[in-house]
């Protein structure tokens, strides 16, 4: 009799142990799930804080409609209207009316920023459907390209292959075109009176 009681007690203990083990395993699975959720929330929090920091750092530095990059604000006319295009002179007038001027690209970083921005905005459009006027011309002396701040452009690597070529007549103004393979080689000369081109304005950020 005592042996049977001991056997039943042992079986009960084993069963309880198995149940406890299963319960612990279930709790471990639940806990692991909570840990993963907690880690995901921490990652999301870090990302949100980073985004908030970036917004705070640029907030108020540029007028509405302008993008902030380094120490300047940029207005890409395509972002405001994909149907409005102007010639070079009218584009510059629009920039001045916005308290800015046509963009002067004076660093590799700025060239890359502009090239990538244009690529994102007008990807897939035909060549001259994606042009943006910039503040570079050779109006005064042929083949002597000068920015609107009177700085001479001496860097040839930013022109598309074979450009500037003065094809036709009056190609005295520069535009940036989409360049999928290389955002650096994006410049093209064009007739300043051409009215099918967007434009980029630039002003110093606050």
VOPAGU-2260 file (C-alpha; in pm, 1 decimal, decimal comma):
REM VOPAGU-2260
SITE   aa  ch    i         X         Y         Z
SITE  UNK   A    0       0,0       0,0       0,0
SITE  UNK   A    1     275,7     238,4      96,0
SITE  UNK   A    2     458,8     149,0    -224,0
SITE  UNK   A    3     153,0     234,0    -436,8
SITE  UNK   A    4     108,0     565,2    -256,0
SITE  UNK   A    5     471,3     647,3    -316,4
SITE  UNK   A    6     436,0     555,0    -683,4
SITE  UNK   A    7     128,3     776,1    -723,8
SITE  UNK   A    8     303,2    1059,2    -545,1
SITE  UNK   A    9     601,5    1022,1    -777,5
SITE  UNK   A   10     378,5    1020,2   -1086,5
SITE  UNK   A   11     199,8    1329,4    -959,2
SITE  UNK   A   12     531,2    1501,0    -893,0
SITE  UNK   A   13     657,5    1411,6   -1242,0
SITE  UNK   A   14     332,6    1536,5   -1396,2
SITE  UNK   A   15     351,9    1860,3   -1197,4
SITE  UNK   A   16     714,1    1901,2   -1297,5
SITE  UNK   A   17     625,4    1851,1   -1664,0
SITE  UNK   A   18     340,2    2101,6   -1638,4
SITE  UNK   A   19     567,5    2351,3   -1465,5
SITE  UNK   A   20     831,7    2299,7   -1731,7
SITE  UNK   A   21     573,9    2359,1   -2007,2
SITE  UNK   A   22     449,2    2671,2   -1831,1
SITE  UNK   A   23     803,2    2804,2   -1799,3
SITE  UNK   A   24     864,2    2734,8   -2168,4
SITE  UNK   A   25     546,2    2921,8   -2261,6
SITE  UNK   A   26     647,4    3214,9   -2041,9
SITE  UNK   A   27     992,3    3215,4   -2203,7
SITE  UNK   A   28     834,8    3229,1   -2550,2
SITE  UNK   A   29     607,2    3513,6   -2440,5
SITE  UNK   A   30     898,8    3693,5   -2276,3
SITE  UNK   A   31    1113,0    3655,0   -2590,0
SITE  UNK   A   32     827,3    3804,7   -2790,3
SITE  UNK   A   33     807,2    4098,9   -2551,3
SITE  UNK   A   34    1183,0    4146,5   -2576,5
SITE  UNK   A   35    1164,9    4158,5   -2956,0
SITE  UNK   A   36     877,8    4407,1   -2941,7
SITE  UNK   A   37    1070,2    4616,1   -2689,9
SITE  UNK   A   38    1378,8    4615,8   -2912,1
SITE  UNK   A   39    1168,1    4715,0   -3213,7
SITE  UNK   A   40    1013,0    4999,3   -3013,1
SITE  UNK   A   41    1356,9    5116,5   -2902,0
SITE  UNK   A   42    1477,5    5117,0   -3262,9
SITE  UNK   A   43    1166,2    5306,0   -3373,6
SITE  UNK   A   44    1216,4    5556,8   -3091,7
SITE  UNK   A   45    1577,6    5614,7   -3197,6
SITE  UNK   A   46    1467,5    5671,2   -3557,6
SITE  UNK   A   47    1192,5    5912,0   -3452,7
SITE  UNK   A   48    1430,0    6108,0   -3229,6
SITE  UNK   A   49    1677,2    6129,6   -3517,1
SITE  UNK   A   50    1405,1    6256,9   -3751,4
SITE  UNK   A   51    1290,5    6510,1   -3492,9
SITE  UNK   A   52    1647,9    6629,7   -3450,0
SITE  UNK   A   53    1689,6    6668,6   -3826,1
SITE  UNK   A   54    1362,7    6860,7   -3852,3
SITE  UNK   A   55    1453,7    7085,7   -3561,5
SITE  UNK   A   56    1795,5    7158,7   -3710,0
SITE  UNK   A   57    1645,7    7269,0   -4042,8
SITE  UNK   A   58    1320,6    7417,4   -3913,1
SITE  UNK   A   59    1295,5    7785,3   -3989,5
SITE  UNK   A   60    1613,3    7794,0   -4196,4
SITE  UNK   A   61    1435,8    7799,3   -4533,3
SITE  UNK   A   62    1114,6    7954,9   -4668,2
SITE  UNK   A   63     823,0    7731,3   -4757,0
SITE  UNK   A   64     887,5    7544,5   -5081,8
SITE  UNK   A   65    1266,4    7550,3   -5042,7
SITE  UNK   A   66    1485,7    7251,6   -4956,4
SITE  UNK   A   67    1770,6    7287,3   -4707,9
SITE  UNK   A   68    2117,2    7152,2   -4786,7
SITE  UNK   A   69    2436,0    7253,6   -4605,6
SITE  UNK   A   70    2418,8    7633,9   -4577,2
SITE  UNK   A   71    2171,7    7706,5   -4857,5
SITE  UNK   A   72    1803,3    7679,6   -4943,8
SITE  UNK   A   73    1696,6    7553,4   -5286,8
SITE  UNK   A   74    1376,3    7598,6   -5482,9
SITE  UNK   A   75    1315,3    7343,2   -5760,0
SITE  UNK   A   76    1034,5    7486,2   -5973,6
SITE  UNK   A   77     919,3    7138,0   -6078,7
SITE  UNK   A   78     821,1    7066,3   -5716,8
SITE  UNK   A   79     577,1    7358,7   -5727,5
SITE  UNK   A   80     444,3    7295,2   -6079,4
SITE  UNK   A   81     537,1    7033,0   -6337,6
SITE  UNK   A   82     368,3    7234,9   -6614,2
SITE  UNK   A   83     520,7    7582,0   -6567,6
SITE  UNK   A   84     848,5    7635,3   -6754,3
SITE  UNK   A   85    1035,8    7952,7   -6844,3
SITE  UNK   A   86    1331,9    8085,8   -7038,5
SITE  UNK   A   87    1654,6    8166,9   -6855,5
SITE  UNK   A   88    1584,1    8537,1   -6798,1
SITE  UNK   A   89    1227,9    8482,6   -6673,4
SITE  UNK   A   90    1351,6    8203,9   -6448,0
SITE  UNK   A   91    1603,9    8436,8   -6291,1
SITE  UNK   A   92    1335,1    8701,0   -6241,5
SITE  UNK   A   93    1120,0    8444,4   -6061,7
SITE  UNK   A   94    1410,2    8355,4   -5831,6
SITE  UNK   A   95    1474,8    8721,0   -5751,8
SITE  UNK   A   96    1105,9    8768,4   -5672,0
SITE  UNK   A   97    1143,2    8483,4   -5423,1
SITE  UNK   A   98    1431,8    8659,5   -5249,7
SITE  UNK   A   99    1691,8    8435,8   -5412,2
SITE  UNK   A  100    1871,9    8394,0   -5745,7
SITE  UNK   A  101    1948,4    8117,0   -5991,1
SITE  UNK   A  102    2165,6    7852,5   -5831,0
SITE  UNK   A  103    2544,9    7880,4   -5828,6
SITE  UNK   A  104    2696,6    7532,5   -5798,2
SITE  UNK   A  105    3036,4    7573,1   -5637,9
SITE  UNK   A  106    3125,1    7237,4   -5480,8
SITE  UNK   A  107    3119,9    6865,5   -5569,6
SITE  UNK   A  108    2875,9    6806,3   -5282,5
SITE  UNK   A  109    2634,0    7064,2   -5420,0
SITE  UNK   A  110    2666,9    6922,3   -5771,6
SITE  UNK   A  111    2582,9    6574,7   -5639,3
SITE  UNK   A  112    2288,1    6710,5   -5438,0
SITE  UNK   A  113    2145,7    6888,4   -5742,9
SITE  UNK   A  114    2205,0    6592,7   -5975,3
SITE  UNK   A  115    2037,7    6346,9   -5739,2
SITE  UNK   A  116    1746,8    6584,0   -5667,4
SITE  UNK   A  117    1678,4    6634,0   -6038,4
SITE  UNK   A  118    1699,8    6259,6   -6098,1
SITE  UNK   A  119    1439,2    6188,6   -5827,4
SITE  UNK   A  120    1198,6    6457,2   -5950,4
SITE  UNK   A  121    1191,8    6401,9   -6324,6
SITE  UNK   A  122    1304,7    6042,9   -6368,5
SITE  UNK   A  123    1176,5    5893,1   -6692,2
SITE  UNK   A  124    1108,5    6219,1   -6875,6
SITE  UNK   A  125    1274,6    6302,2   -7206,6
SITE  UNK   A  126    1601,3    6495,8   -7195,2
SITE  UNK   A  127    1469,6    6848,7   -7244,8
SITE  UNK   A  128    1158,6    6776,0   -7044,0
SITE  UNK   A  129    1377,4    6746,0   -6736,6
SITE  UNK   A  130    1609,2    7045,5   -6771,8
SITE  UNK   A  131    1662,0    7304,0   -6494,9
SITE  UNK   A  132    1819,2    7644,7   -6559,1
SITE  UNK   A  133    2119,3    7734,8   -6342,3
SITE  UNK   A  134    2302,2    8065,9   -6300,6
SITE  UNK   A  135    2578,9    7995,8   -6552,5
SITE  UNK   A  136    2620,5    8165,3   -6893,1
SITE  UNK   A  137    2872,2    8262,0   -7160,7
SITE  UNK   A  138    2666,3    8559,9   -7279,5
SITE  UNK   A  139    2954,4    8807,4   -7256,3
SITE  UNK   A  140    3231,0    8597,4   -7413,5
SITE  UNK   A  141    3171,5    8279,3   -7611,8
SITE  UNK   A  142    3306,1    7966,1   -7436,9
SITE  UNK   A  143    3392,1    8168,6   -7126,5
SITE  UNK   A  144    3135,1    8038,6   -6878,4
SITE  UNK   A  145    3070,5    8262,1   -6579,3
SITE  UNK   A  146    2833,5    8221,7   -6285,9
SITE  UNK   A  147    2599,5    8505,3   -6191,7
SITE  UNK   A  148    2827,5    8582,7   -5894,9
SITE  UNK   A  149    3105,1    8660,4   -6150,4
SITE  UNK   A  150    3302,2    8343,1   -6075,3
SITE  UNK   A  151    3441,2    8172,7   -6386,4
SITE  UNK   A  152    3356,2    7804,1   -6424,4
SITE  UNK   A  153    3676,4    7613,3   -6497,4
SITE  UNK   A  154    3562,7    7259,3   -6411,3
SITE  UNK   A  155    3484,3    7061,4   -6730,3
SITE  UNK   A  156    3383,3    6732,0   -6567,7
SITE  UNK   A  157    3029,2    6849,6   -6484,5
SITE  UNK   A  158    2929,2    6893,4   -6849,7
SITE  UNK   A  159    2762,5    6611,1   -7038,6
SITE  UNK   A  160    2985,6    6445,4   -7297,1
SITE  UNK   A  161    3028,9    6674,9   -7596,7
SITE  UNK   A  162    2896,0    6979,5   -7411,3
SITE  UNK   A  163    2895,2    7274,4   -7423,1
SITE  UNK   A  164    2873,4    7262,9   -7802,2
SITE  UNK   A  165    2688,4    7581,8   -7908,4
SITE  UNK   A  166    2461,0    7371,3   -8129,3
SITE  UNK   A  167    2232,6    7598,1   -8329,2
SITE  UNK   A  168    2241,3    7961,6   -8219,3
SITE  UNK   A  169    2240,3    8142,3   -7888,5
SITE  UNK   A  170    2323,2    7848,0   -7662,5
SITE  UNK   A  171    2463,9    8081,2   -7400,2
SITE  UNK   A  172    2286,8    7953,6   -7087,7
SITE  UNK   A  173    2346,5    7637,1   -6888,1
SITE  UNK   A  174    2091,0    7388,4   -6764,0
SITE  UNK   A  175    2117,1    7077,5   -6550,1
SITE  UNK   A  176    1960,6    6768,1   -6706,2
SITE  UNK   A  177    1880,5    6428,8   -6563,5
SITE  UNK   A  178    2188,7    6207,4   -6570,5
SITE  UNK   A  179    2091,1    5857,2   -6448,9
SITE  UNK   A  180    2438,8    5706,0   -6464,7
SITE  UNK   A  181    2641,0    5996,4   -6326,6
SITE  UNK   A  182    2487,9    6294,0   -6138,9
SITE  UNK   A  183    2812,0    6486,5   -6189,2
SITE  UNK   A  184    2789,7    6493,7   -6570,6
SITE  UNK   A  185    2460,4    6678,0   -6596,8
SITE  UNK   A  186    2518,1    7020,7   -6756,1
SITE  UNK   A  187    2415,3    7121,2   -7105,1
SITE  UNK   A  188    2419,0    7454,0   -7289,1
SITE  UNK   A  189    2091,0    7577,3   -7435,1
SITE  UNK   A  190    1935,3    7877,0   -7603,8
SITE  UNK   A  191    1856,3    8125,1   -7325,9
SITE  UNK   A  192    1516,2    8195,7   -7485,1
SITE  UNK   A  193    1409,3    7833,7   -7468,2
SITE  UNK   A  194    1082,4    7815,9   -7272,6
SITE  UNK   A  195    1055,8    7446,6   -7192,2
SITE  UNK   A  196    1290,8    7429,5   -6896,2
SITE  UNK   A  197    1239,3    7435,2   -6519,2
SITE  UNK   A  198    1474,4    7628,8   -6290,9
SITE  UNK   A  199    1654,1    7612,4   -5955,5
SITE  UNK   A  200    1678,2    7906,6   -5715,9
SITE  UNK   A  201    1923,1    7933,5   -5427,6
SITE  UNK   A  202    1952,1    8154,5   -5122,0
SITE  UNK   A  203    2159,0    8143,9   -4804,9
SITE  UNK   A  204    1977,4    7971,0   -4519,9
SITE  UNK   A  205    1893,1    8160,9   -4203,0
